[in-house]
Amino acid sequence: MSGTKIIGDLLIADAAVLEKVPADRIKAGQLPDAIALPALLVRKISGVERVHLQRVGSVRMTERVEVTVRAGSYREQETIIRLVRNACAGVIGTKSGFDGVYVENAGTGPDLIGPGNTFEQSQDFKVGFNEPV
């Protein structure tokens, strides 16, 4: 879930994202059905821990994290997907209390119709970081 925190914090720290999607509409886990639009959902898809024979205080983790945009129009969906990608892809350094962070683009999902005929699309990221043991 640490990759989810890293991506969520990057989105909330980005002024261009917040201009379109207020921080209280950026959620982890699940979006309420009646949430105002647009909104962002951040979820962990998968994770891999590198096995170490001797632990040295941290373990290298790689997680696939998905950000789903729920919007009122197709144009808004496309705009926000671009903003999400710009806010997260290519980030390196220390973020959200984790060192050795890197975030790379891992692909954009299909256009979907969400609840209440909303417009949805997801952007995936590969997130690497060192997690304390």
C-alpha positions as CSV (number, residue, x, y, z in Angstrom):
1,M,0.0,0.0,0.0
2,S,3.0,2.3,0.2
3,G,3.0,2.8,-3.6
4,T,-0.6,3.9,-3.3
5,K,0.5,6.5,-0.6
6,I,3.3,7.7,-2.8
7,I,1.1,8.2,-5.8
8,G,-1.7,9.8,-3.7
9,D,0.7,12.3,-2.2
10,L,2.1,13.2,-5.6
11,L,-1.4,13.9,-6.9
12,I,-2.3,16.0,-3.9
13,A,1.0,18.0,-4.2
14,D,0.4,18.8,-7.9
15,A,-1.3,22.2,-8.4
16,A,-2.5,21.4,-11.9
17,V,-4.3,18.2,-10.7
18,L,-5.8,20.1,-7.7
19,E,-7.1,22.8,-10.0
20,K,-9.3,20.1,-11.7
21,V,-9.8,17.6,-8.8
22,P,-10.0,18.9,-5.2
23,A,-7.9,16.9,-2.7
24,D,-11.1,15.6,-1.0
25,R,-12.0,13.8,-4.2
26,I,-8.7,11.9,-4.4
27,K,-9.4,8.6,-2.6
28,A,-7.6,5.3,-2.0
29,G,-9.5,2.0,-2.2
30,Q,-13.0,3.0,-3.4
31,L,-15.0,6.0,-4.6
32,P,-18.4,6.6,-3.1
33,D,-21.1,6.3,-5.7
34,A,-22.4,9.8,-5.1
35,I,-19.0,11.6,-5.1
36,A,-18.9,14.9,-7.0
37,L,-17.1,14.8,-10.3
38,P,-14.3,14.7,-11.3
39,A,-12.7,12.3,-8.9
40,L,-9.6,10.1,-8.7
41,L,-9.3,6.6,-7.3
42,V,-5.8,5.3,-6.4
43,R,-5.4,1.5,-6.0
44,K,-2.6,-1.1,-5.7
45,I,-2.8,-3.6,-8.5
46,S,0.2,-5.8,-7.5
47,G,3.4,-5.8,-5.6
48,V,6.8,-7.6,-5.6
49,E,9.3,-7.7,-2.7
50,R,12.9,-8.5,-3.6
51,V,14.1,-11.4,-1.4
52,H,17.2,-10.6,0.6
53,L,19.3,-13.2,2.4
54,Q,20.2,-10.7,5.0
55,R,17.9,-7.7,5.8
56,V,19.7,-4.4,6.1
57,G,16.9,-2.2,7.5
58,S,14.8,-2.0,4.3
59,V,13.6,-4.1,1.5
60,R,13.2,-3.0,-2.2
61,M,9.6,-3.0,-3.3
62,T,8.0,-2.6,-6.7
63,E,4.2,-2.0,-6.9
64,R,1.9,-1.4,-9.8
65,V,-0.5,1.4,-8.9
66,E,-3.6,2.4,-10.9
67,V,-5.2,5.8,-10.8
68,T,-8.8,5.8,-12.2
69,V,-10.3,9.0,-13.4
70,R,-14.1,9.4,-13.1
71,A,-15.3,12.5,-14.9
72,G,-18.5,14.0,-16.3
73,S,-17.3,14.2,-19.9
74,Y,-14.9,12.5,-22.2
75,R,-12.9,15.7,-22.7
76,E,-12.5,16.2,-18.9
77,Q,-11.5,12.5,-18.6
78,E,-8.7,12.9,-21.2
79,T,-7.5,16.2,-19.7
80,I,-7.2,14.7,-16.2
81,I,-5.5,11.5,-17.4
82,R,-2.8,13.8,-18.9
83,L,-2.5,15.8,-15.7
84,V,-2.2,12.6,-13.6
85,R,0.5,11.2,-15.9
86,N,2.4,14.5,-15.8
87,A,2.2,14.7,-11.9
88,C,3.6,11.2,-11.4
89,A,5.6,9.7,-14.2
90,G,9.4,10.3,-14.0
91,V,9.5,11.1,-10.3
92,I,12.6,10.0,-8.4
93,G,14.0,10.6,-5.0
94,T,12.6,10.6,-1.5
95,K,8.8,10.9,-1.4
96,S,6.2,10.2,1.3
97,G,8.9,9.1,3.8
98,F,10.3,6.5,1.4
99,D,13.7,6.7,-0.2
100,G,14.8,5.3,-3.5
101,V,11.5,6.2,-5.1
102,Y,11.0,6.0,-8.8
103,V,7.7,6.2,-10.7
104,E,7.3,5.2,-14.3
105,N,4.4,5.2,-16.7
106,A,3.0,1.6,-17.0
107,G,0.2,2.3,-19.5
108,T,-3.2,3.8,-19.9
109,G,-6.4,1.7,-19.7
110,P,-9.4,1.7,-21.9
111,D,-12.3,4.2,-21.9
112,L,-15.1,2.9,-19.8
113,I,-18.6,3.9,-18.8
114,G,-18.7,4.2,-15.0
115,P,-21.6,4.5,-12.5
116,G,-24.3,6.9,-13.6
117,N,-23.0,7.1,-17.1
118,T,-19.8,8.8,-16.0
119,F,-16.6,8.6,-18.1
120,E,-13.7,6.5,-16.6
121,Q,-10.2,5.7,-17.6
122,S,-7.2,4.5,-15.7
123,Q,-3.5,5.3,-15.7
124,D,-1.0,2.7,-14.3
125,F,2.3,3.4,-12.8
126,K,5.2,1.2,-11.7
127,V,6.4,2.5,-8.3
128,G,9.7,1.4,-6.8
129,F,10.8,2.3,-3.2
130,N,12.7,1.1,-0.2
131,E,10.4,0.0,2.6
132,P,11.7,-0.3,6.2
133,V,11.5,-3.8,7.7
